[in-house]
Amino acid sequence: MNRERSRDLYDRALSVLPGGVNSSVRAAPQPYPTFVERGDGGHVIDADGNRLVDWVMGLGPMLLGHDMPEPVQAAVQSRASEGPMYGMPTEIEVEHAEFVCRHVPSVEMLRFVNSGTEATVSAVRLARGITGRNKIVVMQGGYHGAQESTLVEGDADHHRPSTNGIPQSFAKHTLPVPFNDEEAMQEVFAEHGDDIAGVLIEPVQANMGIVTPEAGYHEAVADLCEGHGALLIWDEVITGFRVGGLQCAQGKYDIDPDITTFGKIIGGGYPVGAIGGKTEYIEQFTPSGDVFQAGTFSGHPVTMAAGLETLRYCAENDVYDHVNDLGRQLREGLTDIVADQAPAYTVTGLDSMFKVIFTRADGPSQSECCANGCRQDPSCDRYDACPKRGTDTDEAATDRYARIFRPRMLDEGVLVSQNQYETNFVSHGHTEDDVERTLEAYKECL
C-alpha cells in the first residue's frame, strides 16, 4: 500500500506541531499516522488515495458514519449559512436540550459546553460547589479528559499526577480506586466519606480496552454515594447515545446518576460537551446559582443543529438496530477467530463497540455466555483471566498490537483504533461487507 503522502505530511507536521499532531493519541500509530483526505460512509480515503474500512469513527462521535443523512446535512448547512455564531442564545439550543431531557432518564436540565473535557471539569466543580467538599473518587484506568482533577494515578492512599504540569497539591483531592472492586469503594468511603464530593465513573471503561461492570457494581456505588451525601457523576462522553440507545448507558443499566457528562455523539461530529442532571444540581451553575461556568462557543448553533438532527434521525430510523447488530456480528466472529488463532486474547465490547484485548491469559477461551463480548460473567471459563478494570489492559501485549498487528491491518485496508486501549466503533455507514472484510483481516493478522 502506497503511504508516501501520509509520511511526507507527517514529516512536515513534525516541524510545526508538537509530535506532529494536535491530540496525543493520533501519534500512536506505527511508524506514522494516516492522514485522511475525506470520509465516505463507513470508510475513509487517506491522503494517498487508499480506501480504508474505518472503525475509529473520529474516536466515537460519528454514529451515522461519514456521510450525513440529508436532514442532518440540511440543518448544518442552513445554520452555517445564517452566520457562524452570535454570543447570544438561539432557539436550537433550547430544542436540543429539550430532546435530551425527554430521552435520558436522569436529565432534567442541561448545560452545553465545547468538549468532553470541559464537561467533566465543570461537573467536578459543580459537585464540589454543591457539597462543599473537596475530594473526587475516580476509577484507576478511567479517562475523563485532559483535566487536573482526574489526571491522577496510583491508589487512594498513594496518588500522584499522571503528567508533568499538575501540582501534587491538586492530586491530593483525587482518590483513584479499582473499577469493579466494591470492597475498595467501601474502604475509600469509610476513610474519606465526609469529604467526598462525588464519584466520577464511566459506566463502561471504554478508553482502556472496554471493560463492562460486574453485576451489582453500579448499584453498590450508587448506594454508597447516597448514603454518604456524595454525588454520583456518570461520564457518558463515550457511551452517551451509543450504549443503550437514546436512553444512554444509564438506561441500559437502570442507574439514576445525579450528574451526567456528555460529548461526541451529542454534537453530531462537531465540538461539543454537556453536563446534565437533576434540576436542583444543574441550576447551581451561574447565572441561576453560584458555581461559575461559561464559554464563548457553548451552544454553537451549527453544533446544536448537527447534534439535534443526528439524535432525531436515530429516533426515527433503525440506526441502533443496525449498528448493534453489526457490533454483535463482529464480536461473535472475533470470538471464534480468537479461540482458534489466539486463545490467550479476550474479545470485549457491547452494542456498537468492539475490541480484541491482547491479554496473556492461560487456559480456555471465552465461554458461550461471553461469545458476544466479555460480560464479567462468573460462569465463563475465562472469568479469572478477563480484564476486570482498565488497568488490566496494561498487562496485555500492547507493543505487539501497536508495532505488528495494527500496521498489518492497515495493509489489509482496515483501520482499527490507534492503540490497544482505544475502542473500535461501528457506524450506520458500515455494512455487512465491511464486517466480513474486517473479520478476514483479523484472520490474516492475529
C-alpha positions as CSV (number, residue, x, y, z in Angstrom):
1,M,0.0,0.0,0.0
2,N,1.4,3.4,-1.0
3,R,1.6,5.7,2.0
4,E,4.2,8.2,0.8
5,R,2.0,11.3,1.1
6,S,1.0,10.5,4.7
7,R,4.7,10.0,5.5
8,D,5.6,13.3,3.9
9,L,2.8,15.2,5.6
10,Y,3.9,13.8,9.0
11,D,7.4,14.9,8.2
12,R,6.1,18.4,7.6
13,A,3.9,18.3,10.7
14,L,6.8,17.5,13.0
15,S,8.2,20.9,12.2
16,V,5.2,22.9,13.3
17,L,3.1,20.7,15.6
18,P,4.3,19.0,18.8
19,G,4.7,15.4,17.9
20,G,3.2,16.2,14.5
21,V,-0.3,16.1,15.9
22,N,-3.0,18.1,17.7
23,S,-4.1,15.3,20.1
24,S,-1.6,12.8,21.6
25,V,-3.3,9.6,20.6
26,R,-3.1,10.5,16.9
27,A,0.7,10.0,17.0
28,A,0.3,6.4,18.4
29,P,0.1,4.5,15.1
30,Q,3.4,3.0,13.9
31,P,5.5,4.1,12.1
32,Y,3.5,7.3,11.5
33,P,-0.2,8.2,11.4
34,T,-2.5,8.0,8.5
35,F,-3.6,11.4,7.1
36,V,-7.2,11.5,6.0
37,E,-8.5,13.3,3.0
38,R,-12.2,12.6,3.3
39,G,-14.8,10.2,4.6
40,D,-17.3,8.0,2.8
41,G,-19.9,6.1,4.7
42,G,-18.0,3.6,6.9
43,H,-14.7,4.3,5.1
44,V,-12.1,7.0,4.9
45,I,-9.9,7.8,1.9
46,D,-6.4,8.7,3.0
47,A,-4.0,11.3,1.6
48,D,-2.6,8.7,-0.8
49,G,-6.0,7.7,-2.1
50,N,-6.3,4.4,-0.2
51,R,-9.8,3.5,0.8
52,L,-9.9,2.0,4.3
53,V,-12.7,0.5,6.4
54,D,-12.8,2.9,9.3
55,W,-13.6,1.6,12.8
56,V,-12.0,4.7,14.5
57,M,-15.0,6.9,13.5
58,G,-13.5,10.0,14.9
59,L,-12.9,8.2,18.3
60,G,-16.7,7.8,18.7
61,P,-18.7,10.8,17.5
62,M,-19.6,9.5,14.0
63,L,-22.5,7.3,14.9
64,L,-24.1,7.9,11.5
65,G,-20.8,7.4,9.6
66,H,-19.0,10.0,7.4
67,D,-22.0,10.7,5.2
68,M,-24.5,12.9,7.0
69,P,-28.1,12.0,6.1
70,E,-30.0,14.7,4.2
71,P,-31.9,16.1,7.2
72,V,-28.6,16.5,9.2
73,Q,-26.7,17.9,6.3
74,A,-29.5,20.4,5.5
75,A,-29.7,21.6,9.1
76,V,-25.9,22.1,9.3
77,Q,-25.7,24.0,6.0
78,S,-28.7,26.2,6.9
79,R,-27.2,27.2,10.3
80,A,-23.8,27.8,8.8
81,S,-25.2,30.0,6.1
82,E,-27.0,32.2,8.6
83,G,-23.8,33.2,10.4
84,P,-21.1,31.4,12.4
85,M,-22.2,32.3,15.9
86,Y,-23.6,35.2,17.9
87,G,-22.6,35.1,21.6
88,M,-26.4,35.2,22.3
89,P,-28.9,32.4,22.8
90,T,-30.7,30.7,19.9
91,E,-33.8,28.5,19.7
92,I,-31.9,25.5,18.5
93,E,-30.1,25.3,21.9
94,V,-33.4,25.0,23.6
95,E,-34.7,22.4,21.2
96,H,-31.6,20.2,21.6
97,A,-31.8,20.4,25.4
98,E,-35.5,19.5,25.4
99,F,-34.8,16.5,23.2
100,V,-32.0,15.2,25.6
101,C,-34.1,15.9,28.7
102,R,-37.0,13.9,27.2
103,H,-34.9,10.8,26.4
104,V,-32.2,10.5,29.0
105,P,-33.8,9.2,32.3
106,S,-31.8,11.3,34.8
107,V,-31.5,14.5,32.9
108,E,-33.9,17.3,33.8
109,M,-31.7,20.2,32.9
110,L,-28.6,20.7,30.7
111,R,-25.7,23.0,30.2
112,F,-23.9,22.7,26.8
113,V,-20.1,23.2,26.6
114,N,-17.5,22.6,24.0
115,S,-15.8,19.3,24.8
116,G,-16.0,16.2,27.0
117,T,-13.1,17.5,29.0
118,E,-14.9,20.8,29.6
119,A,-17.9,18.8,30.7
120,T,-16.1,16.8,33.3
121,V,-14.2,19.8,34.5
122,S,-17.5,21.6,35.1
123,A,-19.1,18.6,36.6
124,V,-16.3,18.2,39.2
125,R,-16.5,21.9,40.0
126,L,-20.3,21.6,40.4
127,A,-20.1,18.6,42.7
128,R,-17.6,20.5,44.9
129,G,-19.7,23.6,44.9
130,I,-22.9,21.8,45.8
131,T,-21.5,19.7,48.6
132,G,-18.8,22.0,50.0
133,R,-16.4,19.0,49.9
134,N,-13.1,18.6,48.1
135,K,-12.4,15.0,47.2
136,I,-13.4,13.2,44.0
137,V,-13.3,9.4,43.6
138,V,-12.2,8.2,40.2
139,M,-11.5,4.7,38.7
140,Q,-8.0,3.6,38.0
141,G,-7.5,3.4,34.3
142,G,-10.5,5.7,33.7
143,Y,-10.2,8.7,31.5
144,H,-12.2,11.9,31.9
145,G,-10.4,14.3,29.6
146,A,-7.3,16.4,30.0
147,Q,-8.1,18.0,33.3
148,E,-6.1,18.4,36.5
149,S,-8.6,16.7,38.8
150,T,-8.5,13.4,37.0
151,L,-5.1,13.0,35.5
152,V,-4.1,11.2,38.7
153,E,-2.7,7.7,39.1
154,G,-1.9,5.4,42.0
155,D,-4.4,4.4,44.6
156,A,-6.5,6.1,47.3
157,D,-3.5,6.1,49.7
158,H,-0.7,6.9,47.3
159,H,-1.8,9.0,44.4
160,R,0.1,11.4,42.2
161,P,-0.3,13.4,39.0
162,S,-0.1,11.2,35.9
163,T,1.6,14.0,33.9
164,N,4.0,16.8,34.4
165,G,2.4,20.2,34.9
166,I,0.0,19.3,37.7
167,P,0.9,20.2,41.3
168,Q,0.9,17.4,43.8
169,S,-1.4,19.6,45.9
170,F,-4.1,19.1,43.2
171,A,-3.8,15.4,43.2
172,K,-4.3,15.1,46.9
173,H,-8.1,15.7,46.4
174,T,-8.4,12.8,43.9
175,L,-8.9,9.3,45.1
176,P,-8.3,6.5,42.5
177,V,-9.8,3.1,43.2
178,P,-10.1,0.0,41.0
179,F,-13.1,-0.4,38.8
180,N,-15.3,-3.4,39.6
181,D,-14.0,-3.5,43.1
182,E,-16.9,-2.9,45.5
183,E,-14.7,-3.5,48.6
184,A,-12.2,-0.8,47.6
185,M,-15.1,1.6,47.1
186,Q,-16.4,0.8,50.5
187,E,-13.0,1.4,52.1
188,V,-12.5,4.8,50.4
189,F,-15.9,6.0,51.7
190,A,-15.1,4.6,55.2
191,E,-11.9,6.7,55.3
192,H,-12.9,9.8,53.4
193,G,-16.7,9.8,53.2
194,D,-17.2,13.1,54.9
195,D,-15.1,14.9,52.3
196,I,-16.1,13.1,49.1
197,A,-17.9,15.5,46.8
198,G,-18.6,12.9,44.2
199,V,-17.7,9.7,42.4
200,L,-16.8,10.2,38.7
201,I,-17.2,7.0,36.8
202,E,-17.6,5.7,33.3
203,P,-20.5,3.1,33.1
204,V,-18.2,1.1,30.9
205,Q,-14.4,1.8,30.9
206,A,-14.1,2.5,27.2
207,N,-10.6,4.1,27.0
208,M,-8.8,1.2,28.4
209,G,-9.8,-1.8,26.2
210,I,-13.6,-1.8,27.0
211,V,-14.4,-3.2,30.5
212,T,-18.0,-3.8,31.5
213,P,-19.3,-3.6,35.1
214,E,-19.8,-6.8,37.1
215,A,-23.4,-7.4,38.2
216,G,-24.4,-5.2,41.1
217,Y,-21.4,-3.0,40.9
218,H,-23.0,0.2,39.8
219,E,-25.9,-0.3,42.2
220,A,-23.4,-0.6,45.1
221,V,-21.6,2.6,44.1
222,A,-24.9,4.5,43.8
223,D,-25.9,3.3,47.3
224,L,-22.6,4.4,48.8
225,C,-22.9,7.9,47.2
226,E,-26.5,8.2,48.5
227,G,-25.6,7.0,52.0
228,H,-22.7,9.5,52.3
229,G,-24.2,12.5,50.6
230,A,-21.8,12.4,47.7
231,L,-22.9,13.0,44.1
232,L,-22.9,10.2,41.5
233,I,-21.4,11.5,38.3
234,W,-21.6,9.3,35.2
235,D,-19.2,10.1,32.4
236,E,-21.1,9.2,29.3
237,V,-18.9,11.1,26.9
238,I,-18.2,7.9,25.1
239,T,-21.3,5.8,25.9
240,G,-23.9,8.6,25.6
241,F,-26.3,7.9,22.8
242,R,-24.2,4.8,21.8
243,V,-24.6,2.3,24.6
244,G,-28.3,1.9,25.4
245,G,-29.6,4.0,22.5
246,L,-31.3,7.3,23.3
247,Q,-31.5,6.5,27.0
248,C,-27.7,6.0,27.1
249,A,-25.9,3.6,29.3
250,Q,-27.8,4.7,32.4
251,G,-31.0,3.4,30.8
252,K,-29.3,0.1,29.9
253,Y,-28.0,-0.4,33.4
254,D,-31.0,1.2,35.1
255,I,-28.9,3.6,37.2
256,D,-30.1,7.2,38.1
257,P,-26.9,9.4,38.4
258,D,-27.1,12.8,39.9
259,I,-25.0,14.4,37.1
260,T,-24.1,13.1,33.7
261,T,-21.4,14.4,31.3
262,F,-21.8,14.1,27.5
263,G,-19.7,14.7,24.4
264,K,-19.0,13.1,21.0
265,I,-22.4,12.0,19.6
266,I,-24.4,14.7,21.2
267,G,-22.7,17.1,18.8
268,G,-23.1,15.1,15.7
269,G,-19.4,15.2,14.9
270,Y,-18.8,18.8,15.9
271,P,-17.0,20.1,19.0
272,V,-19.4,19.6,22.0
273,G,-19.8,18.7,25.6
274,A,-22.7,18.9,28.0
275,I,-23.5,18.5,31.7
276,G,-26.9,17.2,32.5
277,G,-28.7,16.0,35.6
278,K,-31.3,16.9,38.3
279,T,-32.6,20.4,38.2
280,E,-31.6,21.0,41.8
281,Y,-28.0,20.4,40.9
282,I,-27.6,21.8,37.3
283,E,-29.3,25.1,38.2
284,Q,-26.4,25.7,40.6
285,F,-24.4,26.8,37.6
286,T,-24.3,30.6,37.1
287,P,-26.3,32.7,36.5
288,S,-29.0,30.9,38.4
289,G,-26.6,29.6,41.0
290,D,-23.1,30.3,42.5
291,V,-20.9,27.8,40.6
292,F,-19.3,29.7,37.8
293,Q,-19.4,28.2,34.3
294,A,-19.3,30.0,30.9
295,G,-18.0,29.6,27.4
296,T,-17.9,31.8,24.3
297,F,-18.7,28.9,21.9
298,S,-21.1,27.0,24.1
299,G,-24.3,26.1,22.4
300,H,-22.8,26.9,19.0
301,P,-25.7,26.9,16.5
302,V,-24.0,24.6,13.9
303,T,-23.1,22.1,16.6
304,M,-26.6,22.2,18.1
305,A,-28.2,21.6,14.7
306,A,-25.8,18.7,13.9
307,G,-26.4,17.1,17.3
308,L,-30.2,17.5,17.4
309,E,-30.7,16.3,13.9
310,T,-28.4,13.3,14.5
311,L,-30.4,12.3,17.5
312,R,-33.7,12.9,15.7
313,Y,-32.5,10.7,12.8
314,C,-31.6,8.0,15.3
315,A,-35.0,8.2,16.9
316,E,-36.9,7.9,13.6
317,N,-34.7,5.3,11.8
318,D,-33.2,1.9,12.5
319,V,-29.8,3.3,13.5
320,Y,-29.4,1.4,16.8
321,D,-30.7,-1.9,15.4
322,H,-28.2,-1.6,12.6
323,V,-25.1,-0.7,14.5
324,N,-25.7,-3.0,17.4
325,D,-26.4,-5.9,15.1
326,L,-23.1,-5.3,13.2
327,G,-21.3,-5.0,16.6
328,R,-22.7,-8.4,17.6
329,Q,-21.6,-9.9,14.3
330,L,-18.1,-8.5,14.8
331,R,-17.8,-9.7,18.4
332,E,-19.1,-13.2,17.7
333,G,-16.9,-13.6,14.7
334,L,-13.9,-12.3,16.5
335,T,-14.6,-14.7,19.4
336,D,-14.4,-17.7,17.0
337,I,-11.3,-16.4,15.4
338,V,-9.5,-15.7,18.7
339,A,-10.5,-19.1,20.1
340,D,-8.8,-20.7,17.0
341,Q,-5.8,-18.5,16.5
342,A,-5.1,-16.5,19.7
343,P,-6.8,-18.2,22.6
344,A,-4.9,-16.0,25.2
345,Y,-6.7,-12.9,23.9
346,T,-10.1,-11.5,25.0
347,V,-12.9,-10.1,22.9
348,T,-14.7,-7.2,24.6
349,G,-17.4,-4.7,23.7
350,L,-21.2,-4.2,23.7
351,D,-23.8,-2.6,21.4
352,S,-21.8,-0.8,18.7
353,M,-18.3,-1.0,20.3
354,F,-15.8,-3.9,20.0
355,K,-12.2,-4.7,20.8
356,V,-9.7,-7.6,21.0
357,I,-7.5,-7.1,24.0
358,F,-4.2,-8.9,23.7
359,T,-4.4,-10.4,27.1
360,R,-1.8,-13.0,28.2
361,A,-4.3,-15.5,29.7
362,D,-3.7,-19.2,30.3
363,G,-6.4,-21.8,30.0
364,P,-9.6,-22.0,27.9
365,S,-11.1,-19.3,25.6
366,Q,-14.3,-17.4,26.3
367,S,-17.4,-19.5,27.0
368,E,-20.7,-19.1,25.2
369,C,-22.0,-16.7,27.8
370,C,-19.4,-14.2,26.7
371,A,-19.4,-15.0,23.0
372,N,-20.8,-11.5,22.3
373,G,-18.0,-9.8,24.2
374,C,-16.7,-10.3,27.8
375,R,-19.6,-9.7,30.3
376,Q,-17.7,-10.3,33.6
377,D,-19.8,-13.5,34.0
378,P,-18.5,-15.8,36.8
379,S,-19.8,-18.8,34.8
380,C,-17.4,-18.1,31.9
381,D,-14.3,-20.3,31.7
382,R,-12.2,-17.1,31.2
383,Y,-13.6,-15.2,34.2
384,D,-10.5,-15.2,36.3
385,A,-8.3,-14.1,33.4
386,C,-10.5,-11.5,31.7
387,P,-9.9,-7.7,32.3
388,K,-11.8,-6.6,35.3
389,R,-10.6,-3.0,35.1
390,G,-8.9,-0.8,32.6
391,T,-5.5,-1.1,34.2
392,D,-5.5,-4.8,33.4
393,T,-5.0,-3.8,29.7
394,D,-1.6,-2.5,30.7
395,E,-0.6,-6.2,31.2
396,A,-1.6,-7.0,27.6
397,A,0.7,-7.3,24.6
398,T,0.3,-3.6,23.8
399,D,3.6,-3.4,21.8
400,R,2.5,-6.3,19.6
401,Y,-0.8,-4.5,18.9
402,A,1.0,-1.2,18.0
403,R,4.0,-2.4,16.1
404,I,2.8,-5.6,14.4
405,F,-0.9,-6.1,14.4
406,R,-2.3,-2.6,13.5
407,P,0.2,-1.9,10.7
408,R,-0.7,-5.3,9.2
409,M,-4.4,-4.5,9.4
410,L,-3.7,-1.2,7.6
411,D,-2.1,-3.2,4.8
412,E,-5.3,-5.2,4.6
413,G,-7.3,-1.9,4.2
414,V,-8.8,-1.9,7.7
415,L,-8.3,1.0,10.1
416,V,-8.6,-0.1,13.8
417,S,-8.1,2.0,16.9
418,Q,-4.8,3.8,17.3
419,N,-3.6,1.6,20.2
420,Q,-4.6,-1.3,22.5
421,Y,-6.6,1.0,24.7
422,E,-9.0,2.9,22.4
423,T,-12.3,1.5,21.3
424,N,-13.5,0.5,17.9
425,F,-16.8,2.0,16.9
426,V,-19.5,0.8,14.4
427,S,-21.4,3.4,12.5
428,H,-24.7,3.4,10.5
429,G,-22.5,3.8,7.4
430,H,-20.9,0.4,7.9
431,T,-22.2,-2.7,6.1
432,E,-22.1,-6.5,6.5
433,D,-19.5,-6.5,3.7
434,D,-17.3,-4.3,5.9
435,V,-17.8,-6.7,8.8
436,E,-16.8,-9.7,6.6
437,R,-13.7,-7.9,5.2
438,T,-12.7,-7.0,8.7
439,L,-13.1,-10.5,10.1
440,E,-11.0,-11.8,7.2
441,A,-8.3,-9.2,8.0
442,Y,-8.2,-10.3,11.7
443,K,-7.7,-13.9,10.5
444,E,-4.7,-12.8,8.5
445,C,-3.2,-10.5,11.1
446,L,-3.7,-12.0,14.6
